[in-house]
Amino acid sequence: MKRIIWVISGLNRRMMKLLVALALIAYIACEYSISIQEHGEMKIEERIDEVRLISGMFILISSFSQKYPPVKFLSEKDRKRILITGGAGFVGSHLTDKLMMDGHEVTVVDNFFTGRKRNVEHWIGHENFELINHDVVEPLYIEVDQIYHLASPASPPNYMYNPIKTLKTNTIGTLNMLGLAKRVGARLLLASTSEVYGDPEVHPQNEEYWGHVNPIGPRACYDEGKRVAETMCYAYMKQEGVEVRVARIFNTFGSRMHMNDGRVVSNFILQALQGEPLTVYGSGSQTRAFQYTTHPLLSFTLSSPFSSNIPDRCCSLSGLYLTVPFSTSLLPPATHTHLVSRSQIQFLPEAQDDPRRRRPDIRKAKMMLGWEPVVPLEEGLNKTIQYFSRELEHQANNQYIPKPKAARQKKGRPRQHN
Ligand SMILES: O=c1ccn([C@@H]2O[C@H](COP(=O)(O)OP(=O)(O)O[C@H]3OC[C@@H](O)[C@H](O)[C@H]3O)[C@@H](O)[C@H]2O)c(=O)[nH]1
C-alpha cells in the first residue's frame, strides 16, 4: 500500500490525466468487445460513435503527453493572470516564455500582423496558456491582474506600411487596454520606444528629455502614436488611479525577429547569410544602442508587476551602451556579420527623418531597478545569426526565399551630418 501511495505522490497532474485517459480507453475497448460478443454485429451509428470517442481520447492523450518547457509552480496567491498584447511577436513571445516559466497564467492577444503563431506554439495546449486572435483596436473583455501592452508593429518598414493602422493601434488600442486595466483594477506596462525622442538634440537621452519629433514625417505614425500612448497612460494614472509603467525600448534584436522585419540587424544578417551586399542607408555614421532581446524583458519584469518601489515617472529602460559609432568601418553588426560571409557594403540614400544618433542614459534604471544589459553585443549577434541560419533552412524547405525589407528613402540631397 505504502509503495502505491509513494508512486501516486510522484505523479504530476499531467501524468495523472494521461493515466485517467488510458484507463478510459481501456474501459471503452472492453465495453466494445463485450457488446459485440453479447449482441453480435453492432449498428453502424454505434460504431461511428465509438470510433469518435476513441479518437477523441487519443487527441486528449497526445495533448497531455506534449512536452512543454519547465514551468514553476506558484500558489494561488502568487500566480497572476497576465495579458500580453502582441505576445506572439518577437519581443512579446520571449516575455510570454518568461512569465509562463515563472508559473503565471498568460493570455496572449495578437492580430498576427507581425506576430506569428510559431513564436508561441510550444505553449499551445498548456493549462496556464491561452492564445487569442484579437486586434487591440477592438475592446477586450477579460479578467486579468496585469497587462503588458506591446501590440504594435515596431520596425520602420512595418509601421510605415499602414500609418493609419499604426496610429489606431497605438492610440485606440492603448485606450482600450487602459480601459480594461481600469475596469479590472490591473496594473499596465506600456512598451514604448526610443523613437519618442525622434531625432534627439540631447545625447545621450534620459527620462527628462522631451524629444524632437517631426509630427508629419513618415515616422510620425509610430513616434507620435507612442507619445500619445504614454500621455494616455499618465492621464489614466492621474485621473483614474490606474497603476501604469512605461518602458522605452531602444534598438533590440534577437531570435524570433521576422526575416523580413526590415531593421538593420535582421537585414544585415539575412544579407550576409545570402551572400548579398549589406545595405547601409546614408553615410552609415548614424549611431544606435543595440541590445539583445532578453534585456528589455528583464527590465519589464523588474519594473512592472512585482516591485512596487518604482516611481510613476517613465523609466528609459534600455540600452547596451556602444561607444563605437555607427560608422561603416566600425559598425558592429556590419563588421560582425561580415564574418558570416565576405559581403560587400552597398550605400543607399539615407532613410527619411532617420535619427542621427541615439543612446540611452541608463543610470536611473540601474539605480532604481538594479538593471543593466548583460549579454555582450557579439554574443547576441552570434545567437541571432544561428537563429537566422536555422530559419533560412526552414524557409528553404518550404521553397521560400525571404528578402530584407527596404526603408522609405529620402529624396533629394543627402542631409549634412555634424
Ligand atoms: O538595411 C538597413 C536597415 C537600416 N539601416 C539603418 O540602421 C539604423 C537603424 O535602423 P533600424 O530600422 O534597425 O531601427 P531604427 O533605429 O530606425 O528604429 C527602431 O528603433 C527603436 C525601436 O524601438 C523601434 O521599434 C524601431 O523603429 C538606421 O539609421 C537605418 O537607416 C541601414 O543602414 N540598413
The ligand as a Gaussian input file, in Angstrom:
#p B3LYP/6-31G(d) Opt

LIG

0 1
 O       19.136000      47.700000     -44.118000
 C       19.251000      48.659000     -43.357000
 C       18.298000      48.969000     -42.356000
 C       18.504000      50.066000     -41.555000
 N       19.616000      50.822000     -41.679000
 C       19.886000      51.979000     -40.785000
 O       20.174000      51.456000     -39.497000
 C       19.715000      52.336000     -38.484000
 C       18.790000      51.568000     -37.543000
 O       17.611000      51.266000     -38.232000
 P       16.513000      50.241000     -37.698000
 O       15.492000      50.138000     -38.764000
 O       17.155000      48.997000     -37.250000
 O       15.943000      50.938000     -36.386000
 P       15.523000      52.448000     -36.078000
 O       16.530000      52.955000     -35.097000
 O       15.335000      53.236000     -37.309000
 O       14.111000      52.259000     -35.396000
 C       13.930000      51.333000     -34.317000
 O       14.303000      51.973000     -33.193000
 C       13.966000      51.565000     -31.910000
 C       12.775000      50.673000     -31.809000
 O       12.107000      50.859000     -30.598000
 C       11.869000      50.880000     -32.960000
 O       10.797000      49.967000     -32.877000
 C       12.483000      50.822000     -34.302000
 O       11.659000      51.596000     -35.083000
 C       19.021000      53.467000     -39.215000
 O       19.893000      54.537000     -39.321000
 C       18.706000      52.906000     -40.590000
 O       18.633000      53.887000     -41.598000
 C       20.571000      50.544000     -42.645000
 O       21.592000      51.226000     -42.763000
 N       20.349000      49.464000     -43.440000

